[in-house]
Amino acid sequence: MTMECLRHFARQKLPRETFEVAQIDALRALRDAELIMAFIPPRNAVAHDGVNDKPATVLAITKKGRLVLLETPQLTG
């Protein structure tokens, strides 16, 4: 999910927001790995039905993130 999330946001016009808890969790891991620059709501932000009340905002894919995308083959099928 994390690499799929990185690929998804790399194809988007940034900055881009998401309220989805699963995406926010993946973005948190990507930010911790320094693959993206993003504002992420705290873990205690109230979530309802898999949707956060506060969005995460992806600002940019870092140089390191772009290198990882180039080095990691995309699975097809």
Gaussian input, Z-matrix of N, CA and C with variables (Angstrom, degrees):
# hf/3-21g

backbone

0 1
 N
 C     1     B1
 C     2     B2     1     A1
 N     3     B3     2     A2     1     D1
 C     4     B4     3     A3     2     D2
 C     5     B5     4     A4     3     D3
 N     6     B6     5     A5     4     D4
 C     7     B7     6     A6     5     D5
 C     8     B8     7     A7     6     D6
 N     9     B9     8     A8     7     D7
 C    10    B10     9     A9     8     D8
 C    11    B11    10    A10     9     D9
 N    12    B12    11    A11    10    D10
 C    13    B13    12    A12    11    D11
 C    14    B14    13    A13    12    D12
 N    15    B15    14    A14    13    D13
 C    16    B16    15    A15    14    D14
 C    17    B17    16    A16    15    D15
 N    18    B18    17    A17    16    D16
 C    19    B19    18    A18    17    D17
 C    20    B20    19    A19    18    D18
 N    21    B21    20    A20    19    D19
 C    22    B22    21    A21    20    D20
 C    23    B23    22    A22    21    D21
 N    24    B24    23    A23    22    D22
 C    25    B25    24    A24    23    D23
 C    26    B26    25    A25    24    D24
 N    27    B27    26    A26    25    D25
 C    28    B28    27    A27    26    D26
 C    29    B29    28    A28    27    D27
 N    30    B30    29    A29    28    D28
 C    31    B31    30    A30    29    D29
 C    32    B32    31    A31    30    D30
 N    33    B33    32    A32    31    D31
 C    34    B34    33    A33    32    D32
 C    35    B35    34    A34    33    D33
 N    36    B36    35    A35    34    D34
 C    37    B37    36    A36    35    D35
 C    38    B38    37    A37    36    D36
 N    39    B39    38    A38    37    D37
 C    40    B40    39    A39    38    D38
 C    41    B41    40    A40    39    D39
 N    42    B42    41    A41    40    D40
 C    43    B43    42    A42    41    D41
 C    44    B44    43    A43    42    D42
 N    45    B45    44    A44    43    D43
 C    46    B46    45    A45    44    D44
 C    47    B47    46    A46    45    D45
 N    48    B48    47    A47    46    D46
 C    49    B49    48    A48    47    D47
 C    50    B50    49    A49    48    D48
 N    51    B51    50    A50    49    D49
 C    52    B52    51    A51    50    D50
 C    53    B53    52    A52    51    D51
 N    54    B54    53    A53    52    D52
 C    55    B55    54    A54    53    D53
 C    56    B56    55    A55    54    D54
 N    57    B57    56    A56    55    D55
 C    58    B58    57    A57    56    D56
 C    59    B59    58    A58    57    D57
 N    60    B60    59    A59    58    D58
 C    61    B61    60    A60    59    D59
 C    62    B62    61    A61    60    D60
 N    63    B63    62    A62    61    D61
 C    64    B64    63    A63    62    D62
 C    65    B65    64    A64    63    D63
 N    66    B66    65    A65    64    D64
 C    67    B67    66    A66    65    D65
 C    68    B68    67    A67    66    D66
 N    69    B69    68    A68    67    D67
 C    70    B70    69    A69    68    D68
 C    71    B71    70    A70    69    D69
 N    72    B72    71    A71    70    D70
 C    73    B73    72    A72    71    D71
 C    74    B74    73    A73    72    D72
 N    75    B75    74    A74    73    D73
 C    76    B76    75    A75    74    D74
 C    77    B77    76    A76    75    D75
 N    78    B78    77    A77    76    D76
 C    79    B79    78    A78    77    D77
 C    80    B80    79    A79    78    D78
 N    81    B81    80    A80    79    D79
 C    82    B82    81    A81    80    D80
 C    83    B83    82    A82    81    D81
 N    84    B84    83    A83    82    D82
 C    85    B85    84    A84    83    D83
 C    86    B86    85    A85    84    D84
 N    87    B87    86    A86    85    D85
 C    88    B88    87    A87    86    D86
 C    89    B89    88    A88    87    D87
 N    90    B90    89    A89    88    D88
 C    91    B91    90    A90    89    D89
 C    92    B92    91    A91    90    D90
 N    93    B93    92    A92    91    D91
 C    94    B94    93    A93    92    D92
 C    95    B95    94    A94    93    D93
 N    96    B96    95    A95    94    D94
 C    97    B97    96    A96    95    D95
 C    98    B98    97    A97    96    D96
 N    99    B99    98    A98    97    D97
 C   100   B100    99    A99    98    D98
 C   101   B101   100   A100    99    D99
 N   102   B102   101   A101   100   D100
 C   103   B103   102   A102   101   D101
 C   104   B104   103   A103   102   D102
 N   105   B105   104   A104   103   D103
 C   106   B106   105   A105   104   D104
 C   107   B107   106   A106   105   D105
 N   108   B108   107   A107   106   D106
 C   109   B109   108   A108   107   D107
 C   110   B110   109   A109   108   D108
 N   111   B111   110   A110   109   D109
 C   112   B112   111   A111   110   D110
 C   113   B113   112   A112   111   D111
 N   114   B114   113   A113   112   D112
 C   115   B115   114   A114   113   D113
 C   116   B116   115   A115   114   D114
 N   117   B117   116   A116   115   D115
 C   118   B118   117   A117   116   D116
 C   119   B119   118   A118   117   D117
 N   120   B120   119   A119   118   D118
 C   121   B121   120   A120   119   D119
 C   122   B122   121   A121   120   D120
 N   123   B123   122   A122   121   D121
 C   124   B124   123   A123   122   D122
 C   125   B125   124   A124   123   D123
 N   126   B126   125   A125   124   D124
 C   127   B127   126   A126   125   D125
 C   128   B128   127   A127   126   D126
 N   129   B129   128   A128   127   D127
 C   130   B130   129   A129   128   D128
 C   131   B131   130   A130   129   D129
 N   132   B132   131   A131   130   D130
 C   133   B133   132   A132   131   D131
 C   134   B134   133   A133   132   D132
 N   135   B135   134   A134   133   D133
 C   136   B136   135   A135   134   D134
 C   137   B137   136   A136   135   D135
 N   138   B138   137   A137   136   D136
 C   139   B139   138   A138   137   D137
 C   140   B140   139   A139   138   D138
 N   141   B141   140   A140   139   D139
 C   142   B142   141   A141   140   D140
 C   143   B143   142   A142   141   D141
 N   144   B144   143   A143   142   D142
 C   145   B145   144   A144   143   D143
 C   146   B146   145   A145   144   D144
 N   147   B147   146   A146   145   D145
 C   148   B148   147   A147   146   D146
 C   149   B149   148   A148   147   D147
 N   150   B150   149   A149   148   D148
 C   151   B151   150   A150   149   D149
 C   152   B152   151   A151   150   D150
 N   153   B153   152   A152   151   D151
 C   154   B154   153   A153   152   D152
 C   155   B155   154   A154   153   D153
 N   156   B156   155   A155   154   D154
 C   157   B157   156   A156   155   D155
 C   158   B158   157   A157   156   D156
 N   159   B159   158   A158   157   D157
 C   160   B160   159   A159   158   D158
 C   161   B161   160   A160   159   D159
 N   162   B162   161   A161   160   D160
 C   163   B163   162   A162   161   D161
 C   164   B164   163   A163   162   D162
 N   165   B165   164   A164   163   D163
 C   166   B166   165   A165   164   D164
 C   167   B167   166   A166   165   D165
 N   168   B168   167   A167   166   D166
 C   169   B169   168   A168   167   D167
 C   170   B170   169   A169   168   D168
 N   171   B171   170   A170   169   D169
 C   172   B172   171   A171   170   D170
 C   173   B173   172   A172   171   D171
 N   174   B174   173   A173   172   D172
 C   175   B175   174   A174   173   D173
 C   176   B176   175   A175   174   D174
 N   177   B177   176   A176   175   D175
 C   178   B178   177   A177   176   D176
 C   179   B179   178   A178   177   D177
 N   180   B180   179   A179   178   D178
 C   181   B181   180   A180   179   D179
 C   182   B182   181   A181   180   D180
 N   183   B183   182   A182   181   D181
 C   184   B184   183   A183   182   D182
 C   185   B185   184   A184   183   D183
 N   186   B186   185   A185   184   D184
 C   187   B187   186   A186   185   D185
 C   188   B188   187   A187   186   D186
 N   189   B189   188   A188   187   D187
 C   190   B190   189   A189   188   D188
 C   191   B191   190   A190   189   D189
 N   192   B192   191   A191   190   D190
 C   193   B193   192   A192   191   D191
 C   194   B194   193   A193   192   D192
 N   195   B195   194   A194   193   D193
 C   196   B196   195   A195   194   D194
 C   197   B197   196   A196   195   D195
 N   198   B198   197   A197   196   D196
 C   199   B199   198   A198   197   D197
 C   200   B200   199   A199   198   D198
 N   201   B201   200   A200   199   D199
 C   202   B202   201   A201   200   D200
 C   203   B203   202   A202   201   D201
 N   204   B204   203   A203   202   D202
 C   205   B205   204   A204   203   D203
 C   206   B206   205   A205   204   D204
 N   207   B207   206   A206   205   D205
 C   208   B208   207   A207   206   D206
 C   209   B209   208   A208   207   D207
 N   210   B210   209   A209   208   D208
 C   211   B211   210   A210   209   D209
 C   212   B212   211   A211   210   D210
 N   213   B213   212   A212   211   D211
 C   214   B214   213   A213   212   D212
 C   215   B215   214   A214   213   D213
 N   216   B216   215   A215   214   D214
 C   217   B217   216   A216   215   D215
 C   218   B218   217   A217   216   D216
 N   219   B219   218   A218   217   D217
 C   220   B220   219   A219   218   D218
 C   221   B221   220   A220   219   D219
 N   222   B222   221   A221   220   D220
 C   223   B223   222   A222   221   D221
 C   224   B224   223   A223   222   D222
 N   225   B225   224   A224   223   D223
 C   226   B226   225   A225   224   D224
 C   227   B227   226   A226   225   D225
 N   228   B228   227   A227   226   D226
 C   229   B229   228   A228   227   D227
 C   230   B230   229   A229   228   D228

   B1=1.4574
   B2=1.5268
   B3=1.3293
   B4=1.4606
   B5=1.5230
   B6=1.3337
   B7=1.4673
   B8=1.5242
   B9=1.3263
   B10=1.4657
   B11=1.5253
   B12=1.3120
   B13=1.4683
   B14=1.5295
   B15=1.3230
   B16=1.4600
   B17=1.5300
   B18=1.3245
   B19=1.4672
   B20=1.5270
   B21=1.3309
   B22=1.4674
   B23=1.5254
   B24=1.3279
   B25=1.4601
   B26=1.5254
   B27=1.3291
   B28=1.4650
   B29=1.5289
   B30=1.3362
   B31=1.4720
   B32=1.5297
   B33=1.3271
   B34=1.4622
   B35=1.5249
   B36=1.3153
   B37=1.4596
   B38=1.5318
   B39=1.3136
   B40=1.4667
   B41=1.5153
   B42=1.3124
   B43=1.4654
   B44=1.5228
   B45=1.3447
   B46=1.4671
   B47=1.5242
   B48=1.3322
   B49=1.4658
   B50=1.5181
   B51=1.3460
   B52=1.4566
   B53=1.5225
   B54=1.3218
   B55=1.4588
   B56=1.5295
   B57=1.3445
   B58=1.4624
   B59=1.5271
   B60=1.3397
   B61=1.4645
   B62=1.5276
   B63=1.3315
   B64=1.4698
   B65=1.5248
   B66=1.3250
   B67=1.4657
   B68=1.5233
   B69=1.3168
   B70=1.4639
   B71=1.5230
   B72=1.3342
   B73=1.4688
   B74=1.5284
   B75=1.3341
   B76=1.4662
   B77=1.5245
   B78=1.3270
   B79=1.4688
   B80=1.5219
   B81=1.3166
   B82=1.4683
   B83=1.5359
   B84=1.3422
   B85=1.4682
   B86=1.5266
   B87=1.3260
   B88=1.4665
   B89=1.5217
   B90=1.3189
   B91=1.4679
   B92=1.5298
   B93=1.3355
   B94=1.4648
   B95=1.5293
   B96=1.3333
   B97=1.4685
   B98=1.5246
   B99=1.3394
   B100=1.4672
   B101=1.5292
   B102=1.3486
   B103=1.4598
   B104=1.5211
   B105=1.3277
   B106=1.4619
   B107=1.5229
   B108=1.3301
   B109=1.4654
   B110=1.5181
   B111=1.3447
   B112=1.4624
   B113=1.5181
   B114=1.3318
   B115=1.4593
   B116=1.5204
   B117=1.3228
   B118=1.4619
   B119=1.5281
   B120=1.3481
   B121=1.4605
   B122=1.5319
   B123=1.3303
   B124=1.4654
   B125=1.5286
   B126=1.3235
   B127=1.4665
   B128=1.5259
   B129=1.3065
   B130=1.4644
   B131=1.5256
   B132=1.3343
   B133=1.4705
   B134=1.5277
   B135=1.3044
   B136=1.4599
   B137=1.5275
   B138=1.3217
   B139=1.4638
   B140=1.5241
   B141=1.3187
   B142=1.4642
   B143=1.5227
   B144=1.3282
   B145=1.4676
   B146=1.5256
   B147=1.3279
   B148=1.4618
   B149=1.5091
   B150=1.3405
   B151=1.4608
   B152=1.5226
   B153=1.3284
   B154=1.4638
   B155=1.5212
   B156=1.3239
   B157=1.4621
   B158=1.5247
   B159=1.3326
   B160=1.4672
   B161=1.5265
   B162=1.3346
   B163=1.4667
   B164=1.5230
   B165=1.3239
   B166=1.4578
   B167=1.5228
   B168=1.3247
   B169=1.4583
   B170=1.5207
   B171=1.3268
   B172=1.4624
   B173=1.5193
   B174=1.3240
   B175=1.4574
   B176=1.5227
   B177=1.3393
   B178=1.4650
   B179=1.5201
   B180=1.3194
   B181=1.4599
   B182=1.5247
   B183=1.3101
   B184=1.4644
   B185=1.5354
   B186=1.3214
   B187=1.4692
   B188=1.5283
   B189=1.3259
   B190=1.4681
   B191=1.5327
   B192=1.3297
   B193=1.4618
   B194=1.5146
   B195=1.3202
   B196=1.4740
   B197=1.5321
   B198=1.3345
   B199=1.4673
   B200=1.5224
   B201=1.3234
   B202=1.4672
   B203=1.5255
   B204=1.3232
   B205=1.4663
   B206=1.5269
   B207=1.3210
   B208=1.4684
   B209=1.5270
   B210=1.3355
   B211=1.4643
   B212=1.5239
   B213=1.3231
   B214=1.4610
   B215=1.5190
   B216=1.3296
   B217=1.4655
   B218=1.5246
   B219=1.3234
   B220=1.4591
   B221=1.5188
   B222=1.3287
   B223=1.4605
   B224=1.5175
   B225=1.3164
   B226=1.4621
   B227=1.5201
   B228=1.3124
   B229=1.4547
   B230=1.4152
   A1=111.13
   A2=117.88
   A3=120.32
   A4=112.00
   A5=117.62
   A6=119.73
   A7=110.89
   A8=116.86
   A9=119.99
   A10=109.94
   A11=115.78
   A12=121.09
   A13=109.97
   A14=117.28
   A15=120.98
   A16=109.90
   A17=116.85
   A18=120.55
   A19=111.31
   A20=115.97
   A21=120.46
   A22=110.92
   A23=116.94
   A24=119.69
   A25=112.03
   A26=118.07
   A27=120.71
   A28=110.89
   A29=116.76
   A30=120.96
   A31=112.48
   A32=117.93
   A33=122.04
   A34=111.36
   A35=114.70
   A36=120.13
   A37=106.57
   A38=116.25
   A39=121.36
   A40=110.30
   A41=118.83
   A42=127.88
   A43=111.74
   A44=114.73
   A45=122.09
   A46=108.67
   A47=116.19
   A48=121.65
   A49=111.15
   A50=115.45
   A51=122.21
   A52=108.48
   A53=115.74
   A54=122.61
   A55=111.34
   A56=118.09
   A57=122.06
   A58=111.05
   A59=115.24
   A60=121.10
   A61=111.39
   A62=118.22
   A63=120.96
   A64=110.91
   A65=117.14
   A66=120.03
   A67=110.62
   A68=117.34
   A69=120.41
   A70=110.31
   A71=117.27
   A72=120.24
   A73=110.84
   A74=117.20
   A75=120.73
   A76=110.53
   A77=116.81
   A78=120.57
   A79=111.38
   A80=116.48
   A81=120.07
   A82=109.79
   A83=116.45
   A84=120.74
   A85=111.11
   A86=116.99
   A87=120.72
   A88=111.42
   A89=116.41
   A90=119.80
   A91=110.35
   A92=116.90
   A93=120.65
   A94=111.55
   A95=116.56
   A96=121.73
   A97=112.14
   A98=116.59
   A99=123.76
   A100=112.71
   A101=116.03
   A102=120.66
   A103=111.89
   A104=116.63
   A105=122.01
   A106=109.45
   A107=114.49
   A108=121.55
   A109=105.31
   A110=116.94
   A111=119.46
   A112=110.97
   A113=114.04
   A114=121.43
   A115=106.23
   A116=117.30
   A117=122.64
   A118=108.36
   A119=118.05
   A120=119.04
   A121=110.26
   A122=117.21
   A123=119.70
   A124=111.22
   A125=115.42
   A126=120.43
   A127=112.47
   A128=116.82
   A129=119.59
   A130=112.93
   A131=118.11
   A132=120.63
   A133=107.48
   A134=116.30
   A135=121.18
   A136=110.44
   A137=115.77
   A138=121.11
   A139=109.36
   A140=115.79
   A141=121.91
   A142=108.33
   A143=116.27
   A144=121.01
   A145=112.77
   A146=116.78
   A147=120.62
   A148=114.80
   A149=117.15
   A150=121.26
   A151=108.77
   A152=116.32
   A153=121.54
   A154=110.69
   A155=115.95
   A156=120.67
   A157=111.22
   A158=116.35
   A159=121.59
   A160=108.46
   A161=117.78
   A162=119.46
   A163=112.66
   A164=114.42
   A165=121.39
   A166=105.37
   A167=116.10
   A168=120.61
   A169=108.99
   A170=115.90
   A171=121.22
   A172=106.99
   A173=115.78
   A174=121.43
   A175=112.28
   A176=116.44
   A177=120.17
   A178=110.44
   A179=115.21
   A180=122.38
   A181=105.07
   A182=117.12
   A183=120.24
   A184=110.67
   A185=115.22
   A186=120.42
   A187=109.47
   A188=116.09
   A189=120.82
   A190=110.30
   A191=117.00
   A192=121.28
   A193=112.03
   A194=117.07
   A195=120.74
   A196=110.93
   A197=116.44
   A198=119.55
   A199=110.86
   A200=116.98
   A201=120.80
   A202=110.17
   A203=117.05
   A204=120.27
   A205=111.52
   A206=116.73
   A207=120.40
   A208=111.94
   A209=116.73
   A210=121.59
   A211=113.42
   A212=117.74
   A213=121.58
   A214=109.39
   A215=117.28
   A216=119.06
   A217=110.92
   A218=114.70
   A219=120.20
   A220=108.63
   A221=116.47
   A222=120.69
   A223=109.42
   A224=116.07
   A225=120.39
   A226=108.87
   A227=114.41
   A228=117.70
   A229=112.51
   D1=-37.66
   D2=-175.29
   D3=-65.01
   D4=-46.82
   D5=178.67
   D6=-67.45
   D7=-36.53
   D8=176.20
   D9=-61.65
   D10=-39.84
   D11=178.93
   D12=-65.24
   D13=-42.99
   D14=178.04
   D15=-60.90
   D16=-45.41
   D17=178.38
   D18=-62.25
   D19=-42.39
   D20=-179.99
   D21=-58.08
   D22=-50.31
   D23=-176.90
   D24=-73.33
   D25=-25.57
   D26=176.34
   D27=-66.60
   D28=-25.54
   D29=178.91
   D30=-87.27
   D31=-8.63
   D32=-175.81
   D33=-92.91
   D34=157.12
   D35=169.71
   D36=-77.15
   D37=126.15
   D38=-176.96
   D39=-106.24
   D40=150.82
   D41=5.19
   D42=-73.41
   D43=154.91
   D44=-178.01
   D45=-142.01
   D46=137.94
   D47=-179.84
   D48=-103.39
   D49=153.34
   D50=170.32
   D51=-143.53
   D52=144.34
   D53=176.37
   D54=-107.79
   D55=-5.84
   D56=-175.44
   D57=-73.17
   D58=126.33
   D59=-176.26
   D60=-59.39
   D61=-43.92
   D62=-178.86
   D63=-61.67
   D64=-42.23
   D65=177.95
   D66=-67.24
   D67=-40.03
   D68=-179.78
   D69=-63.07
   D70=-40.70
   D71=177.02
   D72=-62.57
   D73=-42.04
   D74=177.93
   D75=-65.67
   D76=-40.58
   D77=178.80
   D78=-64.13
   D79=-35.87
   D80=177.95
   D81=-60.97
   D82=-43.50
   D83=178.32
   D84=-65.58
   D85=-40.19
   D86=178.74
   D87=-65.48
   D88=-39.96
   D89=178.13
   D90=-66.77
   D91=-42.34
   D92=179.02
   D93=-61.79
   D94=-30.99
   D95=177.99
   D96=-85.95
   D97=2.98
   D98=179.26
   D99=62.56
   D100=33.64
   D101=178.01
   D102=-94.59
   D103=-19.15
   D104=177.38
   D105=-138.51
   D106=161.07
   D107=167.17
   D108=-108.67
   D109=126.11
   D110=-175.70
   D111=-156.61
   D112=151.91
   D113=167.40
   D114=-94.25
   D115=122.92
   D116=-177.54
   D117=-120.18
   D118=130.88
   D119=178.11
   D120=-67.71
   D121=156.22
   D122=178.73
   D123=-62.24
   D124=155.22
   D125=-178.80
   D126=-59.37
   D127=-26.07
   D128=-177.64
   D129=-86.27
   D130=7.60
   D131=174.97
   D132=-62.37
   D133=134.99
   D134=-173.99
   D135=-67.94
   D136=128.35
   D137=177.78
   D138=-113.43
   D139=139.29
   D140=177.07
   D141=-127.05
   D142=120.83
   D143=177.02
   D144=53.47
   D145=42.70
   D146=177.12
   D147=77.38
   D148=13.17
   D149=179.92
   D150=-126.96
   D151=128.08
   D152=178.87
   D153=-77.76
   D154=153.32
   D155=173.87
   D156=-76.56
   D157=-26.44
   D158=179.99
   D159=-116.19
   D160=137.08
   D161=-177.40
   D162=-82.69
   D163=158.43
   D164=163.95
   D165=-95.01
   D166=142.69
   D167=179.20
   D168=-121.50
   D169=117.16
   D170=176.17
   D171=-86.36
   D172=121.30
   D173=-178.02
   D174=-92.65
   D175=-39.31
   D176=-175.57
   D177=-164.18
   D178=154.65
   D179=167.94
   D180=-92.77
   D181=127.18
   D182=-177.54
   D183=-74.65
   D184=168.30
   D185=175.75
   D186=-58.10
   D187=-42.91
   D188=177.94
   D189=-60.59
   D190=-40.91
   D191=178.23
   D192=-63.31
   D193=-41.31
   D194=178.87
   D195=-66.44
   D196=-37.64
   D197=176.93
   D198=-64.26
   D199=-42.45
   D200=178.10
   D201=-60.94
   D202=-41.45
   D203=178.29
   D204=-61.56
   D205=-39.99
   D206=179.50
   D207=-68.69
   D208=-34.30
   D209=-175.03
   D210=-86.38
   D211=-16.50
   D212=-175.97
   D213=-104.00
   D214=115.75
   D215=-179.42
   D216=-66.53
   D217=144.48
   D218=177.93
   D219=-86.13
   D220=129.10
   D221=178.48
   D222=-76.63
   D223=138.15
   D224=177.69
   D225=-120.16
   D226=157.68
   D227=175.44
   D228=112.74

